[in-house]
Amino acid sequence: MPDPSQSTTFPPLNRAYNAVFQPGRMSLGLVVPLESYPDTSVPEMTQHLARARLAEDLGFAALWLRDVPFNVPGFGDAGQVFDPFVYFGALAVATRDIALGVASIVLPLRHPAHVAKAAASADVLSGGRVLLGVASGDRPDEYPALNMGFADRGARFRDSIAYIRAMADNYPQCDTAQGRLSGGIDMLPKPAGGQLPLLITGGSRQSPDWVARHGDGWMTYPRDAAAQGRVVAEYRQGIRAAGLSDKPVMQSLYIDLVDQPDAPPAPIHLGFRSGTGYLRRYLSEQRDLGINHVALNLRFNGAAIDSTMHRLADEILPDFDN
């Protein structure tokens, strides 16, 4: 019997998932907002739709939003300000083909019925372009504002995954602490590909085996090459141990692209400042370690955003599989 983890394609889910993730290959996306705001937590969101269209025209594979319900001063980043599901609607109209992802919806702060309904609606209206990253959340200040417990968020996260999965069925049946679906009512619309691609962020308060079994992919963070190679291998070992088909791995990366192509790297928050030469080598190394997609974040970029996007498209994208 062939090893399901060694297939040449990941199991098809929707148009975005099928295009963005390919085994042994890497595609590149951009994190919204597409602007530099290193000295403030709140971006201006100027030219945001025009830059989304530019990202698509230049050939980037995906745009990534974040779920930031409250501007928490200690966290220091309000994301794209707009609610991700509402913003999905604006982006779906403004663009044609680029994948629309969120990294990630904080499931313990939302009822899973609302998440499933909103995500499936955006998926259908965009023609199957939604990638639903999910997380347990890491900002304790938000939980009291919604009368939610922080310590038990891991259990609610598991219940939410089960509930969202069930909502893709016709007249679903599911009994969790989040609610009971008896089979007598249905949720419409159904996701474009039959189910929502659920990408689990980090550990989300779960065991590694649970993450490997229950997500359609894994979102992680930058690490040194040895550590990244180890955690990616462990994730895929968990998939093989469960007898499941291979699943994609993606990571985020903050970059500050300088003018000199051969400029060496200098560390910044969850990334580095460098020229295109080092960035290209870094991304190639991550691809060889098993990373299938990298979401580039330009928040700390010193150069003009439009010109940086063009430089990335001209000097980096041709070496990857967008």
C-alpha positions, -999 to +999 in steps of 0.1 A: +000+000+000+014+035-009+023+058+019-005+085+020+020+111+032+040+109+000+013+119-025+020+145-052-010+165-042-028+173-010-065+161-008-085+187-027-108+210-005-115+242-023-100+264-050-078+283-026-064+253-008-057+234-040-038+264-055-019+276-025-006+243-011+013+217-031+036+190-016+073+198-020+066+233-032+062+267-017+039+296-026+041+331-011+013+353+003+011+387+020-004+397+054-029+425+054-026+455+060-003+461+031+014+491+047+042+499+071+032+509+106+062+502+129+055+529+154+018+525+160-006+497+167-033+509+143-027+510+106-042+537+084-057+512+059-051+536+030-050+522-005-059+488+010-082+475-017-059+489-045-029+471-029-050+439-026-056+441-063-019+448-069-010+417-049-032+396-071-019+412-103+017+406-092+011+369-087+010+365-049-009+334-039-029+346-009-039+376+013-039+369+050-061+387+075-061+384+113-089+382+140-082+410+165-116+417+182-101+444+205-072+468+202-052+456+233-024+481+240-002+455+255-005+434+224+005+463+201-012+454+169-048+460+158-044+439+126-064+452+096-090+468+120-120+455+100-137+423+111-122+395+090-154+381+077-168+415+067-134+423+051-135+390+032-166+403+014-149+435+003-118+416-009-139+390-027-155+418-047-122+437-052-102+406-065-108+376-087-085+347-080-062+353-051-068+331-020-083+349+010-070+335+043-074+344+080-046+337+104-064+330+126-100+331+139-100+329+177-126+302+181-131+304+218-143+340+215-169+332+188-198+308+186-189+281+160-223+284+143-215+320+135-180+311+123-192+283+101-220+304+086-198+334+079-169+314+065-191+293+043-208+324+030-175+341+022-162+309+006-192+305-017-194+342-026-157+343-034-158+312-055-140+289-031-112+312-021-114+311+017-087+295+039-098+294+076-070+295+100-081+288+136-065+294+170-073+292+207-062+329+213-033+345+232-047+378+245-061+374+280-076+409+281-102+400+255-119+372+273-135+391+302-149+416+277-169+387+262-176+370+295-154+340+284-129+320+304-093+321+294-082+289+312-107+266+295-102+280+259-086+247+248-117+227+255-139+253+237-115+252+207-120+214+204-157+217+206-157+244+180-138+223+155-162+195+159-192+218+156-178+235+124-170+202+108-205+190+115-221+221+100-208+211+066-232+180+067-268+182+056-290+185+086-260+179+110-260+161+142-235+171+169-236+174+207-210+196+223-207+222+251-212+248+224-247+235+215-266+205+202-275+200+166-303+174+165-305+168+127-337+187+124-322+220+112-296+228+086-270+255+079-268+272+045-247+277+025-224+248+025-188+255+018-179+256-019-158+225-018-179+206+007-159+215+038-139+245+050-101+241+050-093+244+087-056+253+094-047+250+130-023+277+144+005+265+167-006+241+194-040+259+201-039+243+236-040+208+221-016+178+219+006+175+188-013+143+178-046+160+180-034+189+158-021+165+133-053+145+131-079+173+132-067+201+110-063+203+072-029+219+077-007+236+103+003+272+107+035+278+126+061+305+132+097+311+121+125+291+139+161+283+132+164+257+104+172+228+127+142+235+150+118+242+121+129+210+103+123+190+135+088+203+143+076+200+107+089+164+106+071+157+139+039+171+126+040+149+095+050+119+116+018+124+135-001+125+103+015+092+091+009+076+125-028+084+121-029+068+086-039+101+070-029+118+038-003+145+039-012+180+049+004+214+043+025+235+066+027+273+064+045+300+084+045+337+088+075+359+083+081+396+090+105+412+065+121+445+060+135+444+024+164+468+019+177+482-014+210+462-015+203+427-028+233+412-010+226+428+024+230+402+052+201+395+076+195+414+108+168+402+132+135+420+136+103+408+154+096+373+141+117+378+110+146+398+096+158+428+076+178+418+045+183+421+008+165+398-017+195+375-019+193+363+016+155+362+015+156+340-015+180+316+002+160+316+034+127+307+016+144+280-004+157+265+028+122+266+043+108+249+013+133+221+016+123+217+053+087+211+042+071+245+045+045+249+017+035+285+021+050+317+037+029+347+045+051+378+043+043+406+067+055+441+057+046+460+089+082+469+097+093+474+061+112+507+056+108+511+019+077+521+001+052+493+001+042+493-036+078+493-047+086+465-022+057+444-036+070+449-071+106+439-060+093+407-044+073+399-075+103+405-098+131+391-077+115+364-054+083+351-069+098+336-100+117+311-079+086+298-062+053+283-071+027+311-071 
